Amino acid sequence: MNRIEREWNDFAAKVLPKSASAVQHSEMRKAFYAGAMSAFAVISGVGEGSGSEAEGLALLGDLQREFRECGDGLWVDAARSNRSTGGGQ
């Protein structure tokens, strides 16, 4: 199992309700992988161009903060949803 697949499995267990349909599961998985690909594209571009190392590090710090804030919101929303639907997978 690769790293992204492990992350997907962990994410799905936390946010998808047990009652999720196969279609919902499939669409969520596609969205997760598309997000991972988009994040990789942004991160891959950090070293390109004429930016300094300090600018690259600042960008990575900004991205880390953004990912953390977004992730925190996802876990809060998932916890609320799972309480109302009977839990994650």
DRENPAZA-545767 format. One record per atom (N, C-alpha, C): x, y, z; residue number from 0. Coordinates in steps of 0.05 Angstrom, whole numbers, plus 5000, padded with zeros to 4 digits. Example, Ala and Ser with C-alpha at 12.3 -4.5 7.8 and 13.67 -1.06 7.14 Angstrom:
REM residues 2
     px     py     pz   pos
   5264   4886   5156     0
   5246   4910   5156     0
   5264   4934   5156     0
   5257   4955   5142     1
   5273   4979   5143     1
   5258   5001   5157     1
REM end
This chain:
REM residues 89
     px     py     pz   pos
   5017   4976   5000     0
   5000   5000   5000     0
   5018   5025   5000     0
   5012   5044   4982     1
   5029   5068   4981     1
   5020   5089   5002     1
   5035   5109   5004     2
   5030   5130   5025     2
   5003   5144   5021     2
   4997   5151   4996     3
   4972   5166   4991     3
   4948   5147   4996     3
   4951   5122   4989     4
   4929   5103   4995     4
   4925   5100   5025     4
   4947   5099   5040     5
   4944   5098   5069     5
   4930   5123   5080     5
   4937   5146   5069     6
   4924   5171   5078     6
   4894   5170   5070     6
   4888   5160   5046     7
   4860   5158   5038     7
   4845   5140   5057     7
   4856   5117   5064     8
   4842   5098   5082     8
   4837   5111   5109     8
   4857   5125   5119     9
   4854   5139   5145     9
   4833   5160   5143     9
   4834   5176   5122    10
   4814   5197   5118    10
   4786   5186   5116    10
   4783   5166   5099    11
   4756   5154   5095    11
   4745   5143   5121    11
   4762   5130   5137    12
   4753   5119   5162    12
   4743   5141   5181    12
   4755   5165   5179    13
   4747   5187   5196    13
   4723   5202   5187    13
   4719   5204   5160    14
   4698   5223   5151    14
   4675   5210   5137    14
   4678   5186   5126    15
   4655   5174   5112    15
   4638   5158   5132    15
   4612   5164   5132    16
   4594   5149   5150    16
   4592   5120   5140    16
   4586   5102   5158    17
   4582   5074   5151    17
   4560   5070   5130    17
   4542   5089   5130    18
   4519   5087   5112    18
   4525   5098   5084    18
   4550   5107   5079    19
   4557   5118   5053    19
   4553   5097   5031    19
   4542   5106   5009    20
   4538   5088   4986    20
   4564   5083   4972    20
   4564   5063   4955    21
   4588   5057   4939    21
   4595   5081   4921    21
   4574   5094   4910    22
   4579   5117   4893    22
   4592   5140   4909    22
   4581   5145   4933    23
   4592   5166   4950    23
   4621   5160   4957    23
   4626   5135   4964    24
   4653   5127   4970    24
   4672   5131   4946    24
   4663   5123   4923    25
   4680   5126   4899    25
   4685   5155   4892    25
   4664   5171   4893    26
   4667   5200   4887    26
   4685   5214   4907    26
   4682   5207   4933    27
   4699   5219   4953    27
   4728   5211   4949    27
   4733   5186   4941    28
   4760   5176   4936    28
   4772   5192   4912    28
   4757   5196   4891    29
   4766   5211   4868    29
   4773   5239   4876    29
   4756   5252   4892    30
   4761   5279   4902    30
   4786   5280   4919    30
   4790   5260   4936    31
   4814   5259   4953    31
   4839   5258   4937    31
   4839   5240   4917    32
   4863   5237   4900    32
   4868   5262   4883    32
   4846   5275   4874    33
   4849   5299   4858    33
   4862   5321   4876    33
   4853   5322   4901    34
   4864   5341   4919    34
   4894   5336   4925    34
   4901   5311   4928    35
   4929   5303   4932    35
   4946   5311   4908    35
   4935   5307   4884    36
   4950   5314   4860    36
   4953   5344   4858    36
   4933   5359   4865    37
   4934   5388   4864    37
   4955   5399   4884    37
   4954   5387   4908    38
   4973   5395   4929    38
   5002   5389   4919    38
   5006   5366   4907    39
   5032   5359   4897    39
   5041   5379   4876    39
   5023   5387   4859    40
   5030   5406   4837    40
   5039   5432   4850    40
   5025   5442   4870    41
   5033   5467   4883    41
   5060   5464   4897    41
   5063   5443   4912    42
   5088   5439   4926    42
   5112   5434   4907    42
   5107   5421   4885    43
   5128   5416   4865    43
   5138   5442   4853    43
   5121   5462   4852    44
   5129   5488   4840    44
   5145   5506   4859    44
   5148   5498   4884    45
   5162   5515   4904    45
   5190   5521   4895    45
   5205   5502   4884    46
   5233   5506   4877    46
   5237   5519   4850    46
   5216   5522   4835    47
   5218   5533   4808    47
   5217   5563   4808    47
   5227   5576   4788    48
   5226   5604   4785    48
   5250   5618   4799    48
   5247   5643   4803    49
   5269   5659   4813    49
   5267   5665   4843    49
   5248   5652   4857    50
   5245   5657   4885    50
   5269   5647   4901    50
   5274   5660   4924    51
   5296   5652   4941    51
   5288   5628   4958    51
   5308   5617   4970    52
   5303   5594   4988    52
   5284   5603   5011    52
   5289   5627   5021    53
   5272   5637   5043    53
   5243   5640   5034    53
   5239   5649   5009    54
   5212   5652   4999    54
   5199   5624   4996    54
   5214   5605   4987    55
   5204   5577   4984    55
   5196   5566   5011    55
   5213   5571   5032    56
   5206   5561   5059    56
   5182   5575   5070    56
   5179   5601   5064    57
   5156   5616   5073    57
   5130   5604   5060    57
   5132   5598   5034    58
   5109   5587   5020    58
   5102   5560   5031    58
   5122   5543   5037    59
   5116   5517   5049    59
   5103   5520   5076    59
   5112   5540   5092    60
   5100   5545   5118    60
   5071   5554   5115    60
   5066   5571   5095    61
   5038   5580   5090    61
   5020   5556   5082    61
   5031   5539   5065    62
   5016   5516   5056    62
   5010   5497   5079    62
   5030   5493   5097    63
   5026   5476   5120    63
   5004   5486   5138    63
   5004   5512   5142    64
   4984   5525   5159    64
   4956   5522   5146    64
   4955   5527   5120    65
   4930   5525   5105    65
   4919   5496   5106    65
   4936   5476   5102    66
   4928   5448   5103    66
   4918   5442   5131    66
   4932   5451   5151    67
   4924   5445   5179    67
   4897   5457   5185    67
   4893   5482   5178    68
   4867   5495   5183    68
   4844   5481   5169    68
   4849   5474   5144    69
   4828   5459   5129    69
   4823   5432   5141    69
   4844   5418   5148    70
   4841   5392   5160    70
   4827   5392   5187    70
   4833   5413   5203    71
   4819   5415   5229    71
   4789   5418   5225    71
   4781   5434   5205    72
   4753   5438   5199    72
   4740   5412   5189    72
   4755   5396   5173    73
   4744   5371   5164    73
   4738   5352   5187    73
   4756   5351   5206    74
   4753   5332   5228    74
   4729   5340   5246    74
   4726   5367   5250    75
   4703   5376   5265    75
   4677   5369   5251    75
   4676   5375   5225    76
   4652   5369   5209    76
   4646   5339   5209    76
   4667   5323   5206    77
   4664   5294   5206    77
   4654   5283   5232    77
   4664   5294   5254    78
   4655   5285   5280    78
   4625   5291   5284    78
   4617   5315   5275    79
   4588   5322   5277    79
   4571   5303   5260    79
   4580   5298   5236    80
   4566   5281   5217    80
   4564   5253   5228    80
   4587   5243   5238    81
   4587   5215   5247    81
   4569   5211   5272    81
   4567   5232   5288    82
   4549   5229   5312    82
   4520   5227   5302    82
   4514   5240   5280    83
   4486   5240   5271    83
   4480   5216   5253    83
   4501   5203   5243    84
   4496   5180   5224    84
   4505   5153   5235    84
   4516   5153   5259    85
   4524   5128   5270    85
   4553   5121   5267    85
   4571   5140   5262    86
   4599   5134   5262    86
   4612   5131   5235    86
   4639   5131   5235    87
   4654   5127   5210    87
   4655   5098   5203    87
   4671   5092   5182    88
   4673   5064   5173    88
   4686   5046   5193    88
REM end
